[in-house]
Amino acid sequence: MAARQEARQEAREEAREEAREEAREEAREEAREAIMKSRRHAIIRNLISTGEIWSQAELAKLLSREGVDATQATLSRDLAEIGVLKGPSGYQLPGASPAVVTAEGALERVLRREVTSIDVGGTLVVLKTPIGHGNALAIELDRSNIQGVLGTIAGDDTVFVAARSELAARRIAKQFRDLAGMV
């Protein structure tokens, strides 16, 4: 009888010790996660403060280069927790003064980000973009009031820019290539 009680007592002690060890391991894991989250937040703050970041996919790629893998859901939570806002120059940290963007600056940024090729055909300048980006590019082109441009027509991945003459079309294409960094 005493042996049974002693065996039960030992089993209870072993179970308590296992539970304590599980709790310690859980606490260590939570601490590791908190450290990783803190490190990820610091890297995100640094990346946003040192360059233009426009999307979570772009942020994920930059984090990956820093050795940090994060899902879109994690990044979404992180950005909300940090208080990051999206402004005219991409993601901005709380309290950061918004960048003043000129029409030419906005055009340069959209050309660099969206244009994959620039061609001239007669009086038309043809700009190719990734699928779904043609309209955004055309809006910036229309806002910029470029000399010699009569108007734009946007498709899903193509923008036609109508110029006054063939010479104007070549000049406009060169201006776009220069702004887009496609020299």
N, C-alpha and C positions, 0 to 999 in steps of 0.2 A: 504494500500500500504506500509506504513512504517512498519507495522507488518510483512509483507512478507519479506521485505529487512532485517529486524532484525532477522527473522527466518533463512534466507539464510546465514546471517553473522554468526549466532551461529552455523549453520551446518558446515560452512567452518572452523570455529575455532575448532569445535569438530574433524573434519577430520584432521586438522593440528596437533592437540594434539595427536590423535591416531597414526598418522604417526611418530611424535616425540617419542612417547612411544615405537612403534615398532622398531624404529632405536636404542633407548636406550637398549631395550631387545636384539636386534641383536648384539649390541656392547658388552653387558654383556656375551652373549653366545660365541662370538668370543674370548673374554678374558678368559672364562672358558676353551675353547678348547686349547688356547695357553698355559695356565697353565698346562693342562693335557699333552699336547705334550711335554712341557719342562720337566715335571716330568717323563714322559715315557722315554724320551731321557736320562735323568740322571740315571734312573734305568737300562736302556740298557747298558750305558757306564760302570756302576758299575758291572753288571753281566758279561760282556765280560772281564773286567779287572781282575775279581777274579776267573774265571774258564773257562774251555773249553766248548764252545758252537759250535755245528756243523750244526745246522739247524734252520730254522725259527720256525718249530714246537716245537723244544726243547726250543727256546727262548720264544715262546708264553706260554708254560707251566710254565717256570720260572717267567714270568711276571704275570701270573695268580696267582701264589703263593704270589706275592707282591700286589695283589689286583687290577691289571691292566689288562683289557681285550683288546686285539688288534687283528684285522684281519690280514691275511697273507699280503694283499695289504698294510695295514698300516705299518706293520713291514718292508716290502720291501722298502717303501718310507723312513721310519725312518733310516734304515741302510744306504741307499744312502745319506740322508741328513747329517748323522753323519760322513760319509766317511769310514764306516767299510769295511774292506777287509777280504777275506777268505784265510787263510794261512795254513801251514802244521799242526798247532795246533788249527784249527777252526777259528772262527771270531776273527779279530784283530782290535783294534782301530787305527786310523791314527797316525803315528809317533811311534807306538810301535815296538820295535825291534822283528823281527820274531824269533820264537823259533827254536833252533837247535835240530833237531830230529834225533836220532840215529836209526839204523835199528831195534834194539831191542825195543827201545821206540815206534817206529811206529807199530811194531808187537804187543806189549803189548796193545797199544791203540786200534788197530783194533780187537784184540781178545776180549777185554773188551766190546767193542761197538757192535760187530757183532755176536759173538758165543753164541748160545743158548744151545748147548750140545756137549759133547766130548765123543766118544766111541772108543774102540779098537776092531778090528776083525782080528785076525792073525797078518799079517804084515801091516795092514792098520789102520790108525787113521782116524776116520770119524767125521768131524766137521759139525754141522748144524748151519745155519744162517737164518735170516728172508729172505723171498722171494726177489730175485734180488741182494743179497749181497755176494753170493758165489765167484764170479769172483774177486771182490775187495780183499777179504780175501786171495784167492790163490795167487794173485799178491804179496801181502806183505809177504806171506810165502815163495814164490820163491826168493824174494829179501833178505830175512834174512839168507839164507844159513845155516840152522840148521843142526848140525852134525847128521848123520844117516838118513837123508831124501833123498830119491832117486828122488822124484818129486811129483807133485800135479796134480789132475784132478778136475776141478771145474764144478759144475752144477749151477743151479739157486739158490738153497738154501742148497747145500751140497758140501763139499770139501773132497776128499779122499787124504790122505797124505800117500804115499808109503814109508815104512821104510825098512832098510836092514834086520832086523830080528824082531821076536816077542818081544824080550827084548827091542830092540830099539824103537819099536812102543809104548810099555808101558812107557818107559822113556820119549819119545816125548809127549805123551798124558799128562803125569804128568807135564812136563814143560809148556805145553799149559794151563793146568788147573791153574797152579800157576800164570802164566802171566795174565790169564783172571780173576783171583780172584775167581775161582770156587773150592777152596780147600775143 
